[in-house]
Amino acid sequence: GATIGYIDIPAPLFEPYSPMRYDLANSLVWVQGSTKLWKVNAITGAYVSEITVGAAFTQIFVNPNDGTLWVTTVDSGTGIYSKLTNISAVDGSVITTYDVGAYIFDVSFDASNDIVWATTGLTISDPNSGKLFRIYKPTGLVSSYTLASGSLSFMAYDPDRNSVWIKTGGYVGTTIEFDIATLAVTNTYALSAGGATTQYARMVYDPLCKVLYFTNDVNNT
């Protein structure tokens, strides 16, 4: 499609890419820098403000239920970004940190707003790699479920089935459905649409059309 316009961010963006997250609850777009986050009005496209994150981080996630900000932060002892940290959307200060013990690949939030899900991957030798982690916010309890012998990557929450869809493995990986009520894998699919089986294939669930969408890192499909 055609370019609608541009937004001026008052600093260099995070290289080699600048992840962006949409905050549905507050109609905002968050743009990631190396140490800062920039807030943009999603309706007008106007730059709003910036915050400095109170910890070294690599990824940003926005809880669609309430607009709270979450980032992956480093464990100073291992050097692995194995911690999930809830930060203030006002000043970037750290509110709460949870350590899952392995490289965090992706994060999702369920409709109850009490549970945060995190997939782990990349560090295959780590015994915690390939696990799905469940963080229960009211008590801080962290539980894990081994779903693959290798890594887990992107996932999407499905509110209609109350489950999370998770990408596993590499180029010959599969997509699994993990049921939240029973805490068990209920379906496994091997997809082969133009390279969509790679572990870097992103996914998003559309609750209006009830469709799970994939991208892939092999072609432009």
N, C-alpha and C positions, 0 to 999 in steps of 0.2 A: 504494500500500500504506500501512499504518498506520505512524506514527512509533514507532520502538522506544525512542529516548532521545536525550539531548543530551550534548554534551561541552563543558565550559567551557575556553575558550582564554584564557590570562591577558593578553590584549592585543587591541586592535581588529584585525580582519581586513583583508586587502588589498582596498581598494575599487576599482572597483565590484563585484568578484567576488574570491573566494578559491579559486584552483585547488587541487585535492587530487590526490595521486598515491598509488597503492597499491604498497607494497613487498612483493611476494609472497615474496621470499627470506627476509625477516625478520619477516613478519606485522605490518607497520607501515603507518600512513597518515601522509603528510606533508601539512601544511596550509601554504599560502603566505601570508606577510604581506608588508608593504612592504620590510622589511629582514631579517626573520627567517623561519625555518621551524620549525613546531611538529611534534613527533613524538607520535603517538597509537598506542597498542596496538590493533591491528585486531581482536584476539580479545576483549579485555575492554572496549574503548572508553575505557580510562583514559588521561589525559594523562600523557606520559612526561617530555618535556623540550623545550627550545628551543635553536636555534643561530642565531648571527648570521652571515649570509653575508658572506664577505670581498670582495665586489665588488657593484656595482650590477647588479641582475638583473630580468628580467621574467617568465621562465617556469622551471618546474622539471620535470625528467624523471627517472624512476627506471629504471635498467637492471634488467629482470626476472631476468636471469641471476645477478646477484650483489648487487643492492640498492645499487649505487653511485649517487650523486647527481650530476646534471648540471643546469646552469642556463645560460640565455642571458644574456650580459653585453655591456656597451656598448663600442664602439670610441670612445675619447675624442676621436679626430681627426675622425670623421665623425658621431658622435652616434647611429649606427645599432647596434642590438643584433645584431651580426654575429658575435659570438664565442660559442663553446660551451665552457663551463668545467666541469671535473670538480672537485667540492668534497668536503671531508671531511664524513662523516656524524656525526662526533664534535664538531667545533668550527666547521665552516663554512669553514675555511681553503681557499685555492685550491691545487689539486694540479697540474692541467694545463689549459692554454687553447689552443683551436684557433680560428683566424680564417678564416671562409669568405668574407668580403667582401661579404655581402648580408644583409638582414633574415632571420633564421631563423624559420620558421613552425612547423615540427614536427620531432621527432626520434624515431628508432626504432633498435632494436638487434637484430642478428641472432644466431642461435643459437651461432655460433662464439665470441661474446663478444669478438672482435677488431675488429669493424667497427661504427662508428656512422654512421647515415644522417641527413641533414638536408635538409629542403626549404626553399626560399627564395621569398619573395613580398612583395607590397605595394609595394615600390619598383620600379615597372615600368621607370623610366628607367635603373635600375642594370643594367649588362651582365651581372651575376651573378644577377639575378632570374630565376626560372623554371628554375633548375638544381637538380639533385639532387647533393648533396655526399656523398662517401664519405671517412670518416676512418678510417685504418688505425692503430689504437692502438699496436701494437708498434713502429712506426717513426715515427709522427706524420705520415705522408704524407696530404695532402688532395688528392683528385681530384674532378672535377666532370663532370656529364653534362647537356647541354641537352635538356630534355624538352618544353618549351613556350615559346611566344613571350611569354606573360604570366607569371602567378604560379603557383607550386605551393603547396598548402596541406597539409591533413592526410593522414597516411599510416598504414599498418598493416603489420607484418611477418607474412608467411605462412610458418611453418616447414615446412608440408607441401610447398609448391611451391618453397621457398627463394627467395621473391620479396618485393618490397614493392609494396603497392597505394597509389596516389597520386592525390589529387584535384587536378585542374588547372582553371585559369580561374575565371570567375565563374558567373553564373546559367545560362550555356549551356556550361559546362565539361564535361569528361569524366573518367572514372576509368581510369587506365592501370595495367598490371602490368609491373613492371620486374624482369627475371630477373637474379638476383645472379651466377649462374654465367657467363652470357654477357654480362652488363653491357649488356643491350639491352631495349627495349620489346617484349613478346611479345603483349600483348592491350590493346585499347582499347575501353571501353564508355561509352555515353551513357545515363545513368540519368535517369529522369523521374518518380520516385515521390514525388509531393507536394512537390516543391521540393528533393529530395535532390541535385539537380545543382549546388547552390550551392557555392562554394569553401569555405564555412564549415561544410559538412556533415562532422561527425566520423565516424570509422570505427574499428572494432575487429574483429580476427579472433578467432574462437572455435575453437581447435584441437581441442576435444572434438567439436563438431558439424561442424567444417570449414565454417563459415559466416562470411561477411564481413558485418558489420552496419553500417548507416548511421544517422545522425541527420540532421536538417536544421534550418535556421534560419528556415523559413517557417511551419511549423505544429508541432503537438505530437506528430507521428507518431514 
